[in-house]
Amino acid sequence: MLRYTIPATTANLGPGFDTLGLAINIYSEFQVTSAEKDVFYIHDWQDNLLSIDKSDNLLNKSLLEFADYYQLTLPSIEIREKLKVPLARGMGSSAAAILGGLTAGAIATGILPAKDDFVEMAVKLEGHPDNVLPALFGGLIINYSDQERIFYEKIEIDPELNFILVIPDFELKTSELREILPKNVDYSTVLFNMSRVALLVKSFLTKDWQLLENAMQDKLHQPFRSAKIPGFNKIIATAYAAGARGAALSGAGPTILAITDKNPEKIAGAMCATCLDYGIKAEYLIAKADNQGLYNQLEELLK
Ligand code: HSE
């Protein structure tokens, strides 16, 4: 039996729509064992065993993609996945399933995919790179692409920072949250976001946390998606009033991310209380960045 873990992620960080994502130290756990036939056991973050429809399951799709990519037949395996983040909340649960399935394929066959090949398979399955890349390589990942391939740069994140994730008790599907975005945006919106992304990168590189409040503003996606979260602007304002350095939607939402170097419990509690004022029950997690990711583990496993 082989085990590996995959970090949860928080994408966009405000202005970095589809281009920025960060790995955090909350790890979904996987075990792969050889078996008579393929069997998957997936436990959600409350430890309920999920019943899965195999034809529509991301673990299974990812295994099939691995087999197709390398043009081979996989031996049968049993995969056990224990999710540590809730589904459909903007914390990378689908990226974990995709990378979990591809890694299971690698373990079953002993093939260590080159980094670029792993990225190509994962992004094809996920549709956008900003969760799968940080889960694979750790840290804050900036991705960019041309017609042919995806490139990325990693910034290691200071362990001093706390990432608070306030998780509402309802799901929102990323695919639906992409459909509500406008098809076109004007120059002023693009300029607004470009300047914030530049500031955000400076903030993380120089550890100047005072920049984060302006740097995490966004006009490309949050104004449209936040309408689905009652009290969103008030929850963000509460985070700042309680001392957060930055705050934004986590991925497409509905989870809300706040970043702080101090008093994370106090900020998280205040944000959850504001959620309740708007009728939303919310839980929180407090994490640090993960600067390792999955790929290093796979290299060790397949040595
Ligand atoms: N960047 C994606 C979005 C979510 O905002 O739709 C994370 O992959």
Boltz pocket constraint, residues with backbone or C-beta under 6 A from the ligand:
constraints:
  - pocket:
      binder: B
      contacts: [[A, 11], [A, 12], [A, 16], [A, 17], [A, 18], [A, 19], [A, 128], [A, 129], [A, 130], [A, 131], [A, 174], [A, 177], [A, 178], [A, 221], [A, 251], [A, 252]]
      max_distance: 6.0
